[in-house]
């Protein structure tokens, strides 16, 4: 009977050990699945970060192009300003032209009257 008790205790211990071993295996599988899932999540995050990096790179290239266009426009504007400041505008030139010809017509109209007055 003592041997039977020891045998039953040994069988109980073996059964408990088997259950613990089974629980440990299930826990290990669950952890491995969790680690694998986290690995896939990290891969997805890596791809997302890579795509964001490419997007940032593309935006940087667009910004550089826009900056180049802005610099070109600034150069064109400054050259237009400098050339327009160097020579008078068309309006100013037209006014000078009209003023000169007005003087010519007025003098041309007064000269015959001057001769007519002088002959009196």
MARGU-879597 format. One line per 10 residues: number of its first residue (from 1); their letters; for each residue y, x, z of N, C-alpha, C. Coordinates in Angstrom, 1 decimal. Example, Ala and Ser with C-alpha at 12.3 -4.5 7.8 and 13.67 -1.06 7.14 Angstrom:
1) AS) -5.7/13.2/7.8/-4.5/12.3/7.8/-3.3/13.2/7.8 ~ -2.2/12.8/7.1/-1.1/13.7/7.1/0.0/12.9/7.9
end
This chain:
1) XXXXXXXXXX) -1.2/0.8/0.0/0.0/0.0/0.0/1.3/0.9/0.0 ~ 1.3/2.0/0.6/2.4/2.9/0.6/2.5/3.5/-0.8 ~ 1.4/3.7/-1.4/1.4/4.2/-2.8/1.9/3.1/-3.7 ~ 1.5/1.9/-3.5/2.0/0.8/-4.3/3.5/0.6/-4.2 ~ 4.0/0.8/-2.9/5.4/0.7/-2.7/6.1/1.8/-3.5 ~ 5.6/3.0/-3.4/6.2/4.1/-4.1/6.2/3.9/-5.6 ~ 5.0/3.4/-6.0/4.9/3.1/-7.5/5.9/2.1/-7.9 ~ 6.0/1.0/-7.1/7.0/0.0/-7.5/8.4/0.5/-7.4 ~ 8.7/1.3/-6.4/10.0/1.9/-6.3/10.3/2.8/-7.5 ~ 9.3/3.6/-7.9/9.4/4.5/-9.0/9.6/3.7/-10.3
11) XXXXXXXXXX) 8.9/2.6/-10.4/9.1/1.7/-11.6/10.5/1.1/-11.6 ~ 10.9/0.7/-10.4/12.3/0.1/-10.3/13.3/1.2/-10.7 ~ 13.1/2.4/-10.2/14.1/3.5/-10.5/14.1/3.8/-12.0 ~ 12.8/3.8/-12.6/12.7/4.0/-14.0/13.4/2.9/-14.8 ~ 13.2/1.6/-14.4/13.8/0.5/-15.0/15.3/0.6/-14.9 ~ 15.8/0.9/-13.7/17.3/1.0/-13.5/17.8/2.2/-14.4 ~ 17.1/3.3/-14.4/17.5/4.4/-15.2/17.5/4.0/-16.7 ~ 16.5/3.2/-17.1/16.5/2.8/-18.5/17.7/1.9/-18.8 ~ 18.0/1.0/-17.9/19.1/0.1/-18.1/20.4/0.8/-18.1 ~ 20.5/1.8/-17.2/21.8/2.6/-17.2/21.9/3.4/-18.5
21) XXXXXXXXXX) 20.7/4.0/-19.0/20.7/4.7/-20.2/21.1/3.8/-21.4 ~ 20.6/2.6/-21.4/20.9/1.6/-22.4/22.4/1.3/-22.3 ~ 22.9/1.0/-21.1/24.3/0.7/-21.0/25.2/1.9/-21.4 ~ 24.7/3.1/-21.1/25.5/4.3/-21.5/25.5/4.4/-23.0 ~ 24.4/4.1/-23.6/24.3/4.2/-25.1/25.2/3.2/-25.7 ~ 25.2/2.0/-25.2/26.1/0.9/-25.7/27.6/1.3/-25.5 ~ 27.9/1.9/-24.3/29.2/2.3/-24.0/29.6/3.5/-25.0 ~ 28.7/4.4/-25.2/28.9/5.5/-26.2/29.2/4.9/-27.6 ~ 28.4/4.0/-28.0/28.6/3.4/-29.3/30.0/2.7/-29.4 ~ 30.3/2.0/-28.3/31.6/1.3/-28.3/32.8/2.3/-28.4
31) XXXXXXXXXX) 32.6/3.4/-27.6/33.7/4.4/-27.6/33.7/5.1/-29.0 ~ 32.6/5.4/-29.6/32.6/6.0/-30.9/33.2/5.0/-32.0 ~ 32.9/3.7/-31.9/33.6/2.8/-32.7/35.1/2.7/-32.5 ~ 35.5/2.8/-31.2/36.9/2.8/-30.9/37.6/4.1/-31.5 ~ 36.9/5.2/-31.3/37.5/6.5/-31.8/37.6/6.4/-33.3 ~ 36.5/5.9/-34.0/36.6/5.7/-35.4/37.7/4.8/-35.9 ~ 37.9/3.7/-35.2/39.0/2.8/-35.5/40.3/3.5/-35.3 ~ 40.5/4.2/-34.2/41.7/4.9/-34.0/42.0/6.0/-35.1 ~ 40.9/6.6/-35.5/41.0/7.6/-36.6/41.5/7.0/-37.8 ~ 40.9/5.8/-38.2/41.4/5.1/-39.4/42.8/4.6/-39.2
41) XXXXXXXXXX) 43.2/4.2/-38.0/44.6/3.8/-37.8/45.5/5.0/-38.0 ~ 45.1/6.2/-37.5/45.9/7.4/-37.6/46.0/7.8/-39.1 ~ 44.9/7.6/-39.8/45.0/7.9/-41.3/45.9/7.0/-42.0 ~ 45.9/5.7/-41.6/46.8/4.7/-42.2/48.2/5.1/-41.9 ~ 48.5/5.4/-40.6/49.8/5.8/-40.2/50.2/7.1/-41.0 ~ 49.3/8.0/-41.2/49.6/9.2/-42.0/50.0/8.8/-43.4 ~ 49.3/7.9/-44.0/49.6/7.5/-45.4/51.0/6.8/-45.4 ~ 51.2/6.0/-44.4/52.5/5.3/-44.3/53.6/6.3/-44.1 ~ 53.4/7.3/-43.3/54.5/8.3/-43.1/54.7/9.1/-44.4 ~ 53.6/9.4/-45.1/53.7/10.1/-46.3/54.5/9.3/-47.4
51) XXXXXXXXXX) 54.2/8.0/-47.4/54.9/7.1/-48.3/56.4/7.0/-47.9 ~ 56.7/7.0/-46.6/58.1/6.9/-46.2/58.8/8.2/-46.5 ~ 58.0/9.3/-46.4/58.6/10.6/-46.8/59.0/10.7/-48.3 ~ 58.1/10.1/-49.1/58.4/10.1/-50.5/59.6/9.2/-50.8 ~ 59.6/8.0/-50.1/60.8/7.1/-50.3/62.1/7.8/-49.9 ~ 62.0/8.5/-48.8/63.2/9.3/-48.3/63.6/10.3/-49.3 ~ 62.6/11.0/-49.9/62.9/12.0/-50.9/63.5/11.4/-52.1 ~ 63.0/10.2/-52.6/63.6/9.6/-53.7/65.0/9.1/-53.4 ~ 65.2/8.6/-52.2/66.6/8.2/-51.8/67.5/9.4/-51.8 ~ 67.0/10.5/-51.3/67.8/11.8/-51.3/68.2/12.2/-52.7
61) XXXXXXXXXX) 67.3/12.1/-53.6/67.6/12.4/-55.0/68.6/11.5/-55.6 ~ 68.5/10.2/-55.3/69.5/9.2/-55.7/70.9/9.6/-55.2 ~ 70.9/9.9/-53.9/72.2/10.3/-53.2/72.8/11.5/-53.9 ~ 71.9/12.5/-54.2/72.5/13.7/-54.9/73.0/13.3/-56.2 ~ 72.3/12.4/-57.0/72.9/12.0/-58.3/74.2/11.3/-58.1 ~ 74.3/10.4/-57.1/75.5/9.7/-56.9/76.7/10.6/-56.5 ~ 76.3/11.6/-55.6/77.3/12.6/-55.3/77.8/13.4/-56.5 ~ 76.9/13.7/-57.4/77.3/14.4/-58.6/78.2/13.5/-59.4 ~ 77.9/12.2/-59.5/78.7/11.3/-60.3/80.1/11.2/-59.7 ~ 80.2/11.1/-58.3/81.4/11.0/-57.6/82.3/12.3/-57.9
71) XXXXXXXXXX) 81.6/13.4/-57.8/82.4/14.7/-58.0/82.9/14.7/-59.5 ~ 82.1/14.2/-60.4/82.6/14.2/-61.8/83.7/13.3/-62.0 ~ 83.7/12.1/-61.3/84.8/11.1/-61.4/86.0/11.7/-60.7 ~ 85.8/12.4/-59.6/87.0/13.0/-59.0/87.6/14.1/-59.8 ~ 86.8/14.9/-60.5/87.3/15.9/-61.4/88.1/15.2/-62.6 ~ 87.5/14.2/-63.1/88.2/13.5/-64.2/89.5/12.9/-63.8 ~ 89.5/12.3/-62.6/90.7/11.7/-62.1/91.8/12.7/-61.8 ~ 91.4/13.8/-61.2/92.4/14.9/-61.0/92.9/15.5/-62.3 ~ 92.0/15.6/-63.3/92.5/16.1/-64.6/93.5/15.1/-65.3 ~ 93.1/13.8/-65.2/94.0/12.8/-65.7/95.3/12.8/-65.0
81) XXXXXXXXXX) 95.3/12.9/-63.7/96.6/12.9/-62.9/97.4/14.2/-63.3 ~ 96.8/15.3/-63.5/97.5/16.5/-63.8/98.1/16.4/-65.2 ~ 97.3/15.9/-66.2/97.8/15.8/-67.5/98.9/14.7/-67.6 ~ 98.8/13.6/-66.9/99.8/12.6/-66.9/101.1/13.1/-66.2 ~ 101.0/13.9/-65.3/102.1/14.5/-64.6/102.8/15.5/-65.5 ~ 102.1/16.2/-66.3/102.6/17.2/-67.2/103.5/16.7/-68.3 ~ 103.2/15.5/-68.9/104.0/14.9/-69.9/104.4/13.5/-69.6 ~ 105.5/13.1/-70.0/106.0/11.8/-69.7/105.2/10.7/-70.3 ~ 105.1/9.6/-69.6/104.3/8.5/-70.1/104.9/7.9/-71.4 ~ 104.1/7.0/-72.0/104.6/6.4/-73.3/105.8/5.5/-73.0
91) XXXXXXXXXX) 105.8/4.9/-71.9/107.0/4.0/-71.6/108.3/4.8/-71.6 ~ 108.2/6.0/-70.9/109.4/6.8/-70.8/109.8/7.4/-72.2 ~ 108.8/7.8/-72.9/109.1/8.3/-74.3/109.7/7.2/-75.2 ~ 109.2/6.0/-75.1/109.7/4.8/-75.8/111.2/4.5/-75.4 ~ 111.5/4.5/-74.1/112.8/4.3/-73.7/113.8/5.3/-74.2 ~ 113.4/6.6/-74.2/114.3/7.7/-74.7/114.5/7.4/-76.2 ~ 113.5/7.1/-77.0/113.6/6.8/-78.4/114.5/5.7/-78.7 ~ 114.4/4.6/-78.0/115.2/3.4/-78.2/116.7/3.7/-77.8 ~ 116.9/4.5/-76.7/118.2/4.8/-76.3/118.9/5.7/-77.4 ~ 118.2/6.7/-77.9/118.8/7.5/-79.0/119.2/6.7/-80.2
101) XXXXXXXXXX) 118.3/5.8/-80.6/118.6/5.1/-81.8/119.7/4.0/-81.6 ~ 119.8/3.5/-80.4/120.9/2.6/-80.0/122.2/3.3/-80.1 ~ 122.2/4.5/-79.6/123.5/5.3/-79.8/123.8/5.5/-81.2 ~ 122.8/5.9/-82.0/123.1/6.1/-83.5/123.6/4.8/-84.1 ~ 123.1/3.7/-83.8/123.6/2.4/-84.4/125.0/2.1/-83.9 ~ 125.2/2.2/-82.7/126.5/1.9/-82.1/127.6/2.8/-82.8 ~ 127.3/4.1/-82.8/128.3/5.1/-83.4/128.4/4.7/-84.9 ~ 127.3/4.4/-85.6/127.4/4.1/-87.0/128.2/2.9/-87.3 ~ 128.2/1.9/-86.3/129.0/0.7/-86.5/130.4/0.9/-86.2 ~ 130.7/1.8/-85.2/132.1/2.0/-84.8/132.9/2.9/-85.8
111) XXXXXXXXXX) 132.2/3.8/-86.5/132.9/4.8/-87.3/133.7/4.1/-88.4 ~ 133.2/3.1/-89.1/134.0/2.4/-90.2/135.2/1.7/-89.6 ~ 135.0/1.1/-88.4/136.1/0.5/-87.7/137.2/1.5/-87.3 ~ 136.7/2.6/-86.9/137.7/3.7/-86.6/138.5/4.1/-87.8 ~ 137.9/4.3/-88.9/138.6/4.6/-90.2/139.6/3.5/-90.6 ~ 139.1/2.3/-90.4/140.0/1.1/-90.7/141.2/1.1/-89.8 ~ 141.0/1.4/-88.5/142.2/1.4/-87.6/143.1/2.6/-87.9 ~ 142.5/3.7/-88.3/143.3/4.8/-88.6/144.2/4.7/-89.8 ~ 143.7/3.9/-90.7/144.5/3.7/-92.0/145.6/2.7/-91.8 ~ 145.7/2.0/-90.7/146.8/1.1/-90.5/148.0/1.8/-90.1
end
